[in-house]
Amino acid sequence: AQSVTQPDIHITVSEGASLELRCNYSYGATPYLFWYVQSPGQGLQLLLKYFSGDTLVQGIKGFEAEFKRSQSSFNLRKPSVHWSDAAEYFCAVAGGTSYGKLTFGQGTILTVHP
Amino acid sequence: DAMVIQNPRYQVTQFGKPVTLSCSQTLNHNVMYWYQQKSSQAPKLLFHYYDKDFNNEADTPDNFQSRRPNTSFCFLDIRSPGLGDAAMYLCATSRQGGFPEAFFGQGTRLTVV
């Protein structure tokens, strides 16, 4: 069975600082991996996805993520965090080509200090 | 240009009183999903429709049902809501074999009193 682990429940950074959110997955085949962001009381917005090709993927809002098969990781990064990035971030893996049949990590809450 | 629309955004229901949540989509996607997200938890898949074929997750309680009358609409029915069913319910769509992405609605926040 597939699984996703986000080791950090809560991360606090200062505005302008760099950010890395960790994600480790377990999946038998080549995974389809996603990062979603959720603001309080809102739905999920897709930041970026990986399914093949270049292991460094670019997303919206200046985010990027790197797929490392050897480490079973898909960490999310941003070079300079803005106050509006404060939200909860979910890493997810899709079971095959049912791209919406997702297994999510527990989420990482990002707090941004001015 | 909303693509996955959930109504209502907020729903309050009484303990044991049936409630229906609605999801519509303008993407013409053949797969629709319902997720339950309890406070401070990750979304958890309840079931999904592949076209008209209903696929229930093994641990989804019988209290939860779904209907998909056509491609555009999907409903989540909770037959006898309990206090533990209070959650955010998220609808999502995708195209099987198409562009690898799922689109989520804004969610319905269900409160049970």
Chai-1 contact restraints between the chains, C-beta under 6 A:
chainA,res_idxA,chainB,res_idxB,connection_type,confidence,min_distance_angstrom,max_distance_angstrom,comment,restraint_id
A,Y32,B,P100,contact,1.0,0.0,6.0,A-B,restraint_1
A,G43,B,L90,contact,1.0,0.0,6.0,A-B,restraint_2
A,G43,B,F104,contact,1.0,0.0,6.0,A-B,restraint_3
A,G43,B,G105,contact,1.0,0.0,6.0,A-B,restraint_4
A,G43,B,Q106,contact,1.0,0.0,6.0,A-B,restraint_5
A,G43,B,G107,contact,1.0,0.0,6.0,A-B,restraint_6
A,L44,B,F104,contact,1.0,0.0,6.0,A-B,restraint_7
A,F51,B,P100,contact,1.0,0.0,6.0,A-B,restraint_8
A,T97,B,G97,contact,1.0,0.0,6.0,A-B,restraint_9
A,Y99,B,S94,contact,1.0,0.0,6.0,A-B,restraint_10
A,Y99,B,P100,contact,1.0,0.0,6.0,A-B,restraint_11
A,Y99,B,E101,contact,1.0,0.0,6.0,A-B,restraint_12
A,Y99,B,A102,contact,1.0,0.0,6.0,A-B,restraint_13
A,G100,B,V31,contact,1.0,0.0,6.0,A-B,restraint_14
A,G100,B,Y33,contact,1.0,0.0,6.0,A-B,restraint_15
A,G100,B,A92,contact,1.0,0.0,6.0,A-B,restraint_16
A,G100,B,S94,contact,1.0,0.0,6.0,A-B,restraint_17
A,G100,B,A102,contact,1.0,0.0,6.0,A-B,restraint_18
A,F104,B,A42,contact,1.0,0.0,6.0,A-B,restraint_19
A,F104,B,P43,contact,1.0,0.0,6.0,A-B,restraint_20
A,Q106,B,A42,contact,1.0,0.0,6.0,A-B,restraint_21
A,G107,B,A42,contact,1.0,0.0,6.0,A-B,restraint_22
